[in-house]
């Protein structure tokens, strides 16, 4: 079977719109390995940029400092990570 990406539209509590797209399983494994610490704990400084680079596709090329608040950054990247893991 060939990989077919799925997308999800997401609107943050601040009213901003985002589109998420999943990645192939091999890339997902790489993202999880790169974004977690020694005991599997998610490291925000690593995982958030990975979500913005590989999962949040619209708007593209977002950086952590593009967000006005930590709350929205955390909301968007958490929702993107959930989508990456479940494709829902």
Buried (B, 14 or more C-beta within 10 A) or exposed (E): EEEEEEEBEBEBEEEBEBBBBBBEEEBBEBBBEEBBEEEEEBEBEEBBBBBBBBBBBEEEEBEBEEBEEEEBBEBBBBBBBBBBEEEE
